């Protein structure tokens, strides 16, 4: 049984960028359609579709629900190291392979959860940039052996650098 699954190359890769996306400009229509879909069959709050009502709120206009995803259909630009070509999306070593380093070679993986911190609301006209980075590796002994927890952080910002959303995803490999 290995003493650790975290190689020197993996430690050096911490903080590396795993991908970047840039959205098309968000439209009022994008926000309205998202809100209709999310709140269906109930009517969505007026803040998301009624410009006159939204103008009188603390936001001063239409804003998107916090869970709005400007990348849901496609991105204006997308990049990942090596463009991810030839790397199976389900390969347990995918994170490391994207960075061009050997992975730990573990066979199984599962979603270890996620957390989200919201900043400013997305508004019509915003162009959002998403930057996904390798944040951390930790290990813990489990019934089936040494488990590797990999955390990636996806940060969304407006063109002016204002934080919109920061999500952390944990991948458990064993």
N, C-alpha and C positions, 0 to 999 in steps of 0.2 A: 504494500500500500504506500503511495507516495506521501512524502512529508508535506508537500505543498503542490498545488496545481498552478501556482502563479510563477511564471518564469521571469527572468530579468527583463526580457523583451516586453513582456506584458506590463511590468511595473513602469518601464520607460514610456510605454504608450499611453499611460494615464493622462487625460486632458486632451488627447488627440481628437480631431474632428472625424466623425463617422459619416456625416452627410450634411447637406445644406439645401434648402429649398427657398424659393421666392415665389410668393403668390401673385396672381393677377390682382389689379386693384379691386377691392371689395365694393360691390354695388349695393344700393338699398334693396334691390330685387333679390340678391343673394341672401341678405339677412332675412327678408320677409319669408322667402321660401324655406329657409332653414327653420325659422321659428314656427311656421305652419306645420312642418313635418315633425318637429320635436314635441310640440304641444298637442298634436292631433290625438283624440277627436275634439279636445277642448279648443277654444279660441286662444291664440297666443296673446300675451300681454301687448297692449297698445304701444308700449315703448319700442317694440321691434318692428312696427309697421305703420303707425300713424304719425306722420311728420309733425302735424300741428300739436298733437298731444305731447310727443317727445320733446318738442321745443320748450315746453313749459316745465320739464323735469330738470333735475340737477345736472343731467348730461347735456342739455341744450339741443338735443336732436336724437335721431335714431341711432341706436347702438346695437351691437350683436349680442345674443345670449353668450354667456361665458363659455359654453361648450361649442360655440361656432367653430367650424374648421374650414379655413380658406383654401386648404389643400385637398378637400374631400373629392373633388372631381379631377383636378390636374394642377400642375404647378407651371408657372411661367418659366422657371429655371429649376433644375435639380442637379445636384452633384454628390458623388460619393467617391472615396479613394478608389482608383482603378475602375470607377463606374460600376463596381459590383458585378461586372460581367463574369459569367461562368461560376458564380458563387451561389450555391443552393440556398434559398431563403430559409430553409429548415435545417441547415447544417449547424450543429451545436457550436462549431468553431467559427461561425460566420463573422462575429465581431472582430476577431483577430485577423481572419483572412482579408477582410476589408482593409485592414491596416497594413497588410503585407507581412505579418509575423505569424509564426506557428501558434496554433491554438493549443489548449491543454489536452485535446484528444478525448474528451469525455463523450459518452455515447448518448446520454439522455438530457433533456432540458424541459423546463416548465416555467410558466409565468409565475414570478414571485410577487407580483403586485405592482401597483403604481401609486404615485402621489402627485397632486397638482397644486400649484400656487398660482393664483390669478393676479394680474396687475391691472392695467388700464383696459377698458372695453375697446373692442375693435369697432371702428366707425366706417361709414361709407367713404370710399376713396383711399383707405389705408392699403398699403402694400406691406405684407408681413414677411419677414425672413425668419426661417426656422434653422437653427444650428444644433445638431445632435453631436454630443461628445461622450467619450468614455470617461465616466466619473470615478468609479472605484471597483476594486475587487476585494472581497472578504471571503473567508472560508469558515466552515463549521462541520463538525463531525455529525453524520447522520447514520441511520440504521444500515444504509447501503454503502457507506464509505464517506470519504471526504467530499463535501459539497462546495461548489464554487458559486458565490453570488456576485453577479456582475451588474453594476448600476450604470445606466446611461442617462444623460440629462439632455432634454430637448428644450431649448430656449427660443421663444417667439418674441420678436421685437418689431416695432414700427420702424419706418425709414429713419426717424429721428433718434432711434435707440431706446425709446420707451418700452419697458417690459410689458408684454401682453399676457404671457403665460410661460410657466416653467414646469415641465413635467419630468418626473423621474420614474424610470421603469427598471424593475429588477428581474433578471433572468437567473434561474437556479439551474446549474448543470451538475451532473453526477455521473 
